Amino acid sequence: MSIPSRLSQYLEHHGARYEVCRHEHSRSSAETARVAHVPLNQLAKAVLLEDEQICVIAVLPADRSVMPHEVAQLLGRQELRLVEEPRLGQLLDGCEPGAVPAVGMAWGMETVVDDELEQRELVYLEAGDHEQLLRLTQAQFHALMRGAKWGRISRVQMH
C-alpha cells in the first residue's frame, strides 16, 4: 500500500524530508520494531484519544504507555479516553486499522508529542499501513511536529 494521500500531501506541503523504510507486514508496534530492526524507543507510536468535542493524537515512544490524564491537562480538557478501534477507520481515511501515523495535523487533529522523543537521534513513524515506516532525523521530526504541543504524556510500559 502507498502512503495515504492526506499524509503524503501534508508532508509535501510542509517540505518534510524523510526516508521510507519498507518492512515485513506487522500487527503491533513491538512487532514492527522487530521486523524493521528499529529500537522500540525510536518508533513513535500514535494513540488516538477523544472526549465529546475533540479527537487528539498522542505521539510517544513505542516502549511507553500514554497517560490520557496528562494529555487532557496539557490541552485544558476534563478527561480524554482511548478511541475505540472501529472509529479509527472513520477518523483516519486512507490508513489501515491500527497503523496510525503520528502526524495528526494531516487529518486536522490536535497532536501532542511526548518529551521523551526529544532525546532520539532518529524517529520512525507509521506511514498508514503495516509495511512502511518514515525515518526522520531529530531535526526533521521537530520540523514536522512544529504545530504540535509537547509535554510529559507517557510512562514506562508495565508488562
Order of alpha helices (4+ residues) and beta strands (2+ residues): alpha-beta-alpha-beta-beta-beta-alpha-beta-alpha-beta-beta-beta-alpha-beta-beta
